[in-house]
């Protein structure tokens, strides 16, 4: 997958709604709902890169492996990839 960068909150939420994560570690039927459950209601920036055969975008396999979602000073990072257990981390930037 080609890397993706989005800076529009509505477009970010629409993008996340199409992402499904399966496999080991963090899984979700809808990445938008997961981000909202973690308190990311109005993200201002998203980047996605890499390739994960157990991540799906619009029903197609091999979506992105790493997602970085920023909402002002908070950043949600979801990382995985072939043979890796997917995990989540939330950080705050200064």
C-alpha positions in Angstrom: 0.0 0.0 0.0 1.2 3.5 -0.7 1.6 5.7 2.4 -1.4 7.9 3.2 -1.6 11.3 4.9 -4.9 13.0 5.7 -5.4 16.3 7.5 -9.2 16.7 7.3 -11.1 15.4 10.4 -14.2 14.2 8.4 -12.0 12.5 5.8 -10.0 10.8 8.6 -13.1 9.4 10.2 -14.4 8.2 6.9 -11.0 6.5 6.2 -10.9 4.8 9.6 -14.5 3.5 9.2 -13.2 1.4 6.3 -10.3 -0.2 8.1 -10.7 -3.7 9.8 -7.9 -5.2 11.8 -7.7 -9.0 12.2 -5.0 -11.4 13.4 -3.1 -11.3 16.7 -3.1 -8.5 19.2 -5.3 -5.5 18.7 -8.3 -6.4 16.4 -11.3 -4.3 15.5 -14.2 -4.5 13.1 -14.0 -0.7 12.5 -10.9 1.4 13.3 -13.0 4.5 13.6 -15.0 3.1 16.5 -11.8 2.0 18.2 -10.3 5.4 17.9 -13.4 7.0 19.3 -13.4 4.6 22.2 -9.9 5.8 23.0 -11.2 9.4 23.0 -10.1 10.5 19.5 -13.3 12.3 18.5 -11.9 15.0 16.3 -8.5 13.9 14.8 -6.5 16.5 12.9 -4.0 14.3 11.2 -3.6 10.7 10.1 -0.8 8.8 8.5 -0.8 5.2 7.4 2.2 3.2 6.0 3.5 -0.3 5.6 1.6 -3.4 4.6 -0.2 -5.9 6.8 -1.9 -8.9 5.3 -4.3 -9.1 8.2 -5.5 -5.5 7.9 -8.3 -4.8 5.5 -9.4 -1.6 3.7 -12.9 -1.6 2.1 -12.8 -5.4 2.3 -9.5 -5.8 0.6 -6.6 -7.4 2.4 -3.1 -6.0 2.7 -4.0 -2.6 4.1 -1.5 -0.5 6.1 0.5 -1.9 9.0 1.1 1.4 11.0 -1.5 4.0 11.7 -0.7 7.3 13.5 -3.7 9.4 14.5 -3.2 12.8 16.0 -5.7 14.9 18.0 -3.9 18.0 19.0 -1.3 16.9 21.6 -2.4 13.2 21.8 -1.3 10.6 19.3 -2.7 7.1 18.9 -0.2 4.7 17.2 -1.4 1.3 16.0 1.4 -0.9 14.7 1.6 -4.4 13.3 2.7 -6.1 10.1 3.5 -9.6 8.8 4.3 -12.0 11.7 3.9 -9.2 14.3 1.4 -8.9 17.0 -0.5 -5.7 16.5 -0.4 -3.2 19.4 -1.6 0.2 20.4 0.1 3.1 22.1 -1.1 6.6 23.1 1.4 9.4 23.7 1.2 13.1 24.4 3.5 15.5 22.6 4.8 18.6 24.4 
